[in-house]
Amino acid sequence: MDANDGFRELDRQECMRLLAKVPVGRIVYTRQALPAVLPVNFRLDRDGAVLLRTSALSPLVSAVDGAVVAFEADAVDAAAHSGWSVVVTGSATVITDPAEHARLLRSGPRSWAPARQEVFVRIDPELVTGRELVGGRSMYGVQLPS
């Protein structure tokens, strides 16, 4: 941790452990040549891939299939001025294999907004980074000005 900024870099294992604790993150992708961010519920697969479940008719599906995307999740404690953030960058693919789709229907994430035709999107984690803020503003016993 750099004593000047109060952040501690997280290793990949810590990042994956933290991701497994939260149900909602944000997918960052390109929509009409502009950056787009969408909150989604997710689950980590057994190999560490990020899994999303969405409507097959969602514009997200065609925008991310085969594209490199970022996925971010975090947890913040505003009272303690602490928290963490993890970013996973990797290729997204829509699951088309019937056996894999059936497995994910049983064990994958449950959509918070179910649709008639649902698909699973898999983000393979190529780059995983994270950082943690511990005791933010009051870390050194001095309250910094806002």
C-alpha positions as CSV (number, residue, x, y, z in Angstrom):
1,M,0.0,0.0,0.0
2,D,1.2,3.4,-0.8
3,A,1.2,5.4,2.4
4,N,0.1,8.5,0.5
5,D,-3.1,7.3,-1.0
6,G,-4.5,4.7,1.4
7,F,-5.1,2.0,-1.3
8,R,-3.8,-1.5,-1.3
9,E,-3.5,-3.4,-4.5
10,L,-5.2,-6.8,-4.4
11,D,-3.8,-10.0,-6.0
12,R,-5.9,-12.1,-8.4
13,Q,-6.9,-14.6,-5.7
14,E,-8.1,-11.8,-3.3
15,C,-10.0,-10.3,-6.2
16,M,-11.8,-13.5,-7.0
17,R,-12.6,-14.1,-3.3
18,L,-14.2,-10.7,-3.0
19,L,-16.1,-11.0,-6.3
20,A,-17.7,-14.2,-5.0
21,K,-19.2,-12.2,-2.1
22,V,-21.3,-9.8,-4.0
23,P,-24.3,-10.4,-6.3
24,V,-24.2,-7.3,-8.5
25,G,-21.6,-5.7,-10.7
26,R,-21.4,-3.6,-13.8
27,I,-20.5,-4.6,-17.3
28,V,-18.6,-2.0,-19.4
29,Y,-18.9,-2.4,-23.1
30,T,-19.2,-0.5,-26.4
31,R,-22.6,0.6,-27.6
32,Q,-22.8,2.6,-30.9
33,A,-19.1,3.4,-30.6
34,L,-19.5,4.8,-27.1
35,P,-18.8,3.4,-23.7
36,A,-21.8,1.9,-21.9
37,V,-22.1,0.6,-18.4
38,L,-24.9,-1.6,-17.2
39,P,-25.6,-3.0,-13.7
40,V,-26.1,-6.8,-13.8
41,N,-26.4,-9.6,-11.3
42,F,-23.7,-12.3,-11.8
43,R,-22.1,-15.4,-10.5
44,L,-18.5,-16.7,-10.8
45,D,-18.3,-20.0,-12.6
46,R,-16.2,-22.9,-11.2
47,D,-13.2,-21.7,-13.3
48,G,-13.4,-18.1,-12.3
49,A,-15.3,-16.8,-15.3
50,V,-17.9,-14.2,-14.7
51,L,-21.4,-15.4,-15.8
52,L,-24.4,-13.1,-16.6
53,R,-27.9,-14.2,-17.4
54,T,-30.0,-11.9,-19.6
55,S,-32.7,-11.9,-22.2
56,A,-31.7,-13.3,-25.6
57,L,-33.4,-10.2,-27.1
58,S,-31.3,-7.7,-25.1
59,P,-29.1,-5.3,-27.1
60,L,-26.4,-6.3,-24.6
61,V,-26.1,-9.8,-26.1
62,S,-25.2,-8.7,-29.6
63,A,-23.0,-5.9,-28.4
64,V,-20.8,-8.1,-26.2
65,D,-20.6,-11.4,-28.0
66,G,-17.0,-11.8,-29.1
67,A,-16.0,-8.4,-27.7
68,V,-13.5,-7.5,-25.0
69,V,-15.4,-6.1,-22.1
70,A,-14.7,-5.0,-18.5
71,F,-16.7,-6.1,-15.5
72,E,-16.5,-4.2,-12.2
73,A,-17.9,-5.0,-8.8
74,D,-17.3,-3.4,-5.4
75,A,-18.4,-3.0,-1.8
76,V,-18.2,0.3,0.1
77,D,-18.6,1.1,3.8
78,A,-19.4,4.8,3.7
79,A,-19.3,5.1,7.5
80,A,-15.8,3.6,7.8
81,H,-14.5,5.2,4.6
82,S,-13.4,1.8,3.4
83,G,-14.1,-0.6,0.6
84,W,-12.8,-2.4,-2.4
85,S,-13.2,-2.5,-6.2
86,V,-12.3,-5.3,-8.6
87,V,-12.2,-5.1,-12.4
88,V,-12.2,-8.1,-14.7
89,T,-11.2,-7.5,-18.4
90,G,-11.7,-10.3,-20.9
91,S,-13.6,-11.7,-23.9
92,A,-17.3,-12.1,-23.6
93,T,-19.1,-14.9,-25.4
94,V,-22.7,-16.0,-25.4
95,I,-23.0,-19.6,-24.4
96,T,-24.5,-21.6,-27.3
97,D,-23.5,-25.2,-26.3
98,P,-26.8,-26.9,-25.2
99,A,-25.1,-29.0,-22.5
100,E,-23.3,-25.9,-21.1
101,H,-26.6,-24.0,-21.2
102,A,-28.4,-26.8,-19.4
103,R,-25.7,-26.8,-16.7
104,L,-26.0,-23.1,-16.2
105,L,-29.7,-23.3,-16.0
106,R,-29.2,-25.4,-12.9
107,S,-26.1,-23.7,-11.3
108,G,-25.7,-20.3,-13.0
109,P,-26.9,-16.9,-11.9
110,R,-30.6,-16.3,-11.5
111,S,-31.8,-13.3,-13.4
112,W,-33.4,-10.6,-11.3
113,A,-35.5,-9.7,-14.3
114,P,-36.5,-13.0,-15.9
115,A,-37.3,-13.1,-19.6
116,R,-38.9,-15.8,-21.8
117,Q,-35.7,-16.5,-23.7
118,E,-32.6,-16.2,-21.6
119,V,-29.0,-16.7,-22.5
120,F,-25.8,-16.8,-20.5
121,V,-22.9,-14.5,-21.2
122,R,-19.4,-15.7,-20.1
123,I,-16.5,-13.3,-19.5
124,D,-13.2,-15.1,-19.4
125,P,-10.9,-13.2,-17.0
126,E,-7.8,-12.3,-18.9
127,L,-6.8,-9.3,-16.6
128,V,-8.0,-9.1,-13.0
129,T,-7.1,-6.1,-10.9
130,G,-8.4,-4.7,-7.7
131,R,-7.7,-2.3,-4.9
132,E,-8.9,-1.8,-1.4
133,L,-9.3,1.4,0.6
134,V,-8.7,0.7,4.3
135,G,-9.8,3.4,6.8
136,G,-9.9,6.0,4.0
137,R,-10.2,9.6,5.4
138,S,-9.6,8.7,9.0
139,M,-6.7,6.3,8.4
140,Y,-4.0,8.4,10.0
141,G,-6.2,9.8,12.8
142,V,-6.7,13.1,10.9
143,Q,-9.9,13.9,9.2
144,L,-9.0,15.3,5.8
145,P,-11.1,18.1,4.3
146,S,-13.7,17.2,1.8
